Amino acid sequence: MRVMAQMAMVMNLDKCIGCHTCSVTCKQAWTNRSGTEYVWFNNVETRPGQGYPRTYEDQETWKGGWHLNRRGRLALRSGGRLKKLATIFSNPKMPSIQDYYEPWSYDYSSLTDAPAQQHTPVARPRSLLSGKEMKVEWSSNWDDNLGGSAATAEHDPMLRKIADKVRFEFEQTFMFYLPRICEHCLNPSCAASCPSGAIYKRTEDGIVLVDQDRCRGWRMCVSGCPYKKVYFNHRTGKAEKCTFCFPRVEVGLPTVCAETCVGRLRYIGLVLYDADRVLEAASAPDEHDLYEAQRAVLLDPHDPEVARAAERDGVPHDWVEAARRSPVHALIQRYRVALPLHPEYRTMPMVWYIPPLSPVVDVVRDTGEDAEDHGNLFAAIDALRIPVEYLAELFTAGEVAPVDAVLRRLAAMRSYMRDINLGREPDASIPAAVGMGEEEMYDMYRLLAIAKYDERYVIPPAHTEQAHSLEEIATECSLSYDGGPGMGGSGPFGEGSGAPTPIAVENFQMLQDRQTSDTVHEPQQGSSRVNLLNWDGKGTPSGLFPPRSGGPGAVGDTGPPDTAGGSSGPGGTGGLTGGADHR
C-alpha cells in the first residue's frame, strides 16, 4: 500500500442554476489573455446537449481516454508511441475552432463614434481571432437555448445510447446543468499522451499541471483528454488547462469557481488513495465495475493502519486529519451519493457529482399526491423526468443501480427532514429503507443543505518543509522521477518568473496583494517578478527578462519598453508593441 493525497471536488447538481458565475470568475482569473479567448477552464453545460467542445463525449470520433487492448491491458485510445510519431506533425483527432466556437466581440466604435443620423447605428460582431465581421452561430453553452428539445437528441452522444428509452414530446422534455472543470484524474490520459512529458501530476496533492517550458505544442494532450479540458493557446503555442487554482489551494483557500459559486454546490477536500491499486482499478474488465473499483482505491483516513502508512509515505499529520474531515470523502464513501463523470474513460476522475433529484418532486406533485412522502418518492424515481438511464450513462458507465440508490437516499433525506422541520416525530424507517441511520441521514442533510464555509472547504495549507516542491513553478513530477518535469523552474514564464517564492510561506494578505497588484511585478521584491495576468502578451515589460549589458532598449533593460517600430539596439526587440497592459 502506497498512500498518496489527492485534492478532489464534489458538485451537487441539484443546486446548480446555470448562472455561469463560476465560468466568468474563472475566465477573469485565468484565461483573460490574448490567445485564450475561446478557453474556458470552467464551463457549465446544459444536458441534454452537445457539450463543449461539441460531442466531446463521442470517443469513437475523438479517441480520448483509455481502453483495454486485446491482451486486456490498459492502452490509450489515441494509439501508442508509433502512431503518435506518425501523426505528430498533423494530429487528425483534435477539435477545430468550429467545434468550440469562434470568439467574438462587437464593433463598439460604430456606436460611440457614430455621427448624428436618422437610423440607429449597429455594433456588428467581429471575430477575436481574425478581426473580421462574422455571424455568431455557436458558443460555449449554446445548448442552453435548446435544452430538452428534439434538436439536441441527434447530437448528444449519451442520448444515442438510450434513444429507445427517452421520449421527446414537449411534455416529456427535461434539462439540467452540468458544470465541468479538469478532472485531475488519478490516471490522466493527457499526461500519458504528451510526447514532451510536459503534463504531470503533483505528488503532494494530485493536481495535474502543464510545464510551459517543456510544452512543445504537439497537442496530443488535447486529443488524449476524453473530457477535452486541455486547450491550445494559439498565441504562445502552448497547452493550458485548469490548475485547480493551486496558488489558492496551497494557502488553504478554495478554487475561484468554488469561492464564487452562487448555489454553494461545490465541496473541496482531501482524499487518500492507494497508488499501487490505481492501475488494477482502471483495468477492470467490465465497465460497470469501474465506479466501485474507483471507490475501492480510496482509503479510510480513520483507519489507524492507513494513517500510519500515510505518514510513512510523507503525508503530513494535519493532512491526514483534514482527510478525516473532508466533505468529499464523506459524500463519496460515507453517504455514497457522489458519482464520477464517465468512469468508462478509465482515467479515474476526481471531480465527482451528486445527480439531480428535483424533478422527482414535480412528478409526484403533478399527480396530486404528497410530494414529500417517502413511499411516493421511491415509487416516482422509476418515472423520473430525467431518465435514470441518462444519468447512468453520465456517471456509472450505464449501470443504473448505483444511480437509483443515490436518488433514493436523496429522496429519503427530503422525506425524513420534512417531519423534523414540521415538528413531527421523525420516522426511523425512512433512513433504514436506504441503509442509513437517523444520525447519519441528518449529518448528510447538514452537509448538503446548510453546511458552512469551513465545512464545505476543508483544505489543509501547504507545509514550509515542502516548499521545494510547492513553489508556484513546481519541480517534481509524480509520473517520472524526482526532479523531473515541473512547471519550468525560474524563468521568464509563469507567475513565478524571477526568484521563486514558495506559496507555502505566504499568508492570505500576501497572496491577495500579489494577485491584485497593478504593477507587472511586486516592487518590494528585490528581484523581478512578473504577473502575466496584467500582461497582454506584447512587448517586453520590465522584469520579464533578466537584465544584461547593452544599449538603451536591450532585453531586460529596466527602462521603459520599446514602442512599435522602434530600433532597440543590440539584443533589442524592435518592431514590438511596447509595455504591459495594466487594465
Phi, psi and omega in degrees: 000122176242108187274131175228158180257147181221125170285131184221166182224147172235137177240131179267102185291344177293342184255347186287126180253005177069033182280343178066017176299320179298319180294317184292317181290324175296318179300316182293326183278325192239328188230045176258025183255163175297134182100347181242026185300324183267359188273127174232099176301324175241127173222157179244120182259151172262125178248137002287155182176179184275339180084184182225117354292171187301132177055036180298340182280352181276089184283348172293333178269312190266344175057045178263160177080200184244162169211170177267128180281187185297333179270006179078016180259154181289131180215152178291136177297328183282356177105166182274199187296319182295318179293321179294321178296322182290334183244018189293331180264354178208091184275111185279347186252056181225133179300145175269175180296334178289332177286332170275260169184154178276113184294151184215163168226193182235151180281075186294338180296334177293341175267310186287331183254006184288137176286169177299132183206169184287323184254151178290128179293158183241133174266102184278149179291139177232140181294135175281352178266314183252342183080359182271159176296144184214165175256124181284119184233346183201159177207188187286342175217050179298334181297343182299330178280350184241007189308123176082000182270167180295341181295337181271342189297319186292331189253348179281114182299330181286324180290331180300326184287339184232032184302330182283351184248359183239126178257142184245026169295153187306317184286352181253004182293156179209159175198154172205168184256143182231097176287143182224138168229180173302140184278350181044057190295155172287334182231066191291122178283338177295319180293320180290336182276341188284117179293337184268352185067029185276337179263130184217160180249121184294136180291332187288314187224005174078004180290135181265126184229168178246124175281107184293335177288321183278334185298131179246009175072028179290334177069015174295332179294325178298317178290320185291331181283118181287341179269354181052049179251017168248131185240159179251124176274109186288348179272317182269343183074024182237158174275145177223154180202171176303135182256006187055029179045051189300330176297329177283316182300323182293343176250016174086013180260147178286167177298159181298319181297321180287319182300322187260003183297121182294320184277358182052045185263356185257142177233136180234135179195176182261139171234150175256141180218159180268105183296335181287346184253001183296312182298317180298317181293319181290343182260015180304128185298320182265125180301329181292344180268355188292324179298310180292326178296321178290322176298324182291337178289329180287138185258157178273110181292346178279347179287121181303324179294319178295318180298318179295317180295325180296313180290330175295324182270012172094008176278120183300154183299320182290337174288323175297319177297320178295324178295328178291329180264004188294125175292332180293313178299320181296315183289329181277313191259316184282308182269338176057049178244356180256140184231148179280154179273117178053065177297341181294348175283349174062026176267354182058065184294148182242023164246114187251163186226142169263116186295153183287141180244339191316315184299338181296327178293320179296321180300315182289317183299323181294340178274354182087003180271170177290114187284351180250359177289129188295328178296316179293320182295315181299321181291328184282341182300329179287347180240034182300146175293321170275110185301136177300328179297324179292316177297322180294324177295330179280320195244341184223030177056031177093356179280115188283326189303312180298322179293317178300319179296320178296313181297325178292322177296317180294320178294319178298321179299318180297314182293318180296315183288337178297317178299317181295315182292335178268005177080015180266165178291125181294146183263108183292342181288340182291305176296328179296329181294339179244021174074029179234158174268167182295315180295321179296320180291323178293320178298321178295319177299316181298317181293320184279333189250316190230017182298140179278175184306310185284353173269329179279331181236102177248091189238105179289135179290159179291161182259145179295331179289348176260011188301329181297334182249358181243025170294163178300333176247084189296157185238012179244152177228115182288350184263359178225277187202166180299134181077014181284201185300130179234207181274019167109352181071182180288124183186192188281355183247152175089163182301331185265023180303145185092207181292120182290133178244121182298130175298329188300334184261006178270145171264179185297320182297318179296318179296316181295317180299319183289320183284337181255010181295141177274351180266161181292326174216159183294122184291337183282347179275137183294327181262164181289143180213110189262132173257104185290346175295336180258014182243134184270007178087004182249145174073191180232084181298151180303128180101348180288322178239149179295145181293149175210168183292150181153173182285180178303135180089003179295156179301129180088356178297138186280358177283182182295146181292164182291153173266167184301132174084358184281153175275133187252003178075192182301128178071015186279190184230047182304144177089355180268148173284127192274160163090155174272147178267116185261034184297000000 
